[in-house]
């Protein structure tokens, strides 16, 4: 056991992911993808279209980042590759409409999120840490009604160990007194642990291929929770 964790110490700072941790997100992307696959049916099998869309989307992350706008551009690019000259204005319009729906869908909180966050805000400093398009993430937070519960909001281009290390330092907390809660093993859990913090994984039913990673089972600072409402009990165990 590392010396920093031999004594029981409560966390001072708790970082919380937004999409698919506090509110529904992937099911809207899943619906957009299904619409795209239906549009591609006359040209290729669904499995081929999905694989090409995933490849294009992953390659475009370094150019467009994460979010609905990036996904929309990737759909259009993939359609061009699969359809060639057969790509019609009506097909483009359908993909743009799917992209607009991704940007405009209502924010639906998971059960118990608001009450749990309110309780957490009374015992630990909360920071929302999310990645994606700045405007879209800001609008979703505003629509959620949760903004006032967070001490700070960090909208980043990606989540890495360096991202969390800088965040912990900026908020004046030692990594051993900071934690992260989120649905993504790759973006929420692994980098927070690598930065020296604690991490709680709240799995979501749908996991984007780019967010899949090996679970750090057996790691002393890691926990897998069934639901977001279990976070207070996890903090109790740490303290």
C-alpha positions, 0 to 999 in steps of 0.5 A, spaced: 500 500 500 502 506 498 504 511 504 499 516 501 493 512 502 495 508 509 491 513 513 483 514 512 482 521 509 476 524 506 476 526 499 476 534 498 475 534 490 470 530 486 470 530 479 464 528 475 463 526 468 456 529 464 454 525 458 451 518 460 453 519 467 448 525 469 444 524 463 442 520 457 447 521 451 449 515 447 442 513 446 441 519 442 448 517 438 445 510 437 439 513 434 443 517 429 447 511 427 441 507 426 438 512 421 445 513 418 445 505 417 438 505 414 440 511 409 446 506 407 442 500 406 441 500 398 449 501 398 452 496 403 451 492 409 449 495 415 456 492 418 460 494 413 457 501 414 458 501 421 465 499 421 467 505 416 463 510 420 467 508 426 474 508 423 472 515 420 470 517 426 476 515 430 480 518 425 477 525 425 477 526 433 484 529 432 481 534 427 474 535 430 474 533 437 468 529 440 461 531 440 455 531 435 458 536 430 464 531 429 459 525 428 455 529 423 461 531 419 463 523 420 457 521 417 457 525 411 464 523 410 463 516 410 457 517 406 461 520 401 466 514 401 460 509 401 456 512 396 460 516 391 456 520 386 450 517 388 450 521 394 444 525 393 442 532 396 436 529 400 441 524 403 445 530 405 439 533 408 437 527 412 444 526 415 444 534 417 437 533 420 440 527 424 446 532 427 441 537 428 437 532 433 443 530 436 444 538 438 437 539 440 435 533 444 432 534 451 436 533 457 434 527 461 437 526 468 438 519 470 434 517 476 436 520 483 442 524 480 439 531 482 438 529 489 445 525 490 449 531 487 445 536 492 447 531 497 455 531 495 455 538 494 454 539 501 460 534 503 465 535 497 467 540 492 464 538 485 467 539 479 464 537 472 469 535 467 466 533 460 469 533 453 466 535 447 463 541 443 463 547 448 457 550 446 453 544 446 456 542 453 454 548 456 447 548 453 446 541 456 449 543 463 444 549 463 438 545 461 440 540 466 439 545 472 445 542 475 450 548 474 449 551 481 451 545 484 458 545 481 464 549 484 467 549 477 466 546 470 471 544 465 470 542 458 476 539 455 478 537 448 480 530 451 481 527 458 488 524 459 492 523 466 495 530 464 488 533 464 487 531 471 494 532 474 493 540 471 486 540 474 488 537 481 493 542 481 489 548 479 484 547 484 489 546 490 488 539 492 493 533 492 491 527 487 490 523 494 484 527 496 481 528 489 476 523 485 473 522 479 466 519 477 464 517 470 461 512 465 468 511 461 473 507 463 478 510 458 476 517 459 474 518 466 477 512 470 484 510 467 487 517 467 484 519 473 488 513 476 494 515 472 494 522 475 494 519 482 486 520 484 481 515 486 476 513 481 469 510 481 466 507 474 458 507 473 457 503 467 452 505 462 448 500 458 451 503 451 459 504 450 462 507 444 467 503 441 472 509 442 471 509 450 472 501 451 478 499 456 480 494 460 477 495 467 483 496 473 480 490 477 484 490 484 486 497 483 486 500 491 483 507 488 478 504 484 471 502 485 465 499 480 458 502 482 452 500 480 449 507 480 450 514 481 446 514 487 452 509 490 457 515 490 456 517 497 457 510 500 463 510 496 466 516 499 464 513 506 468 507 504 474 512 502 474 516 509 
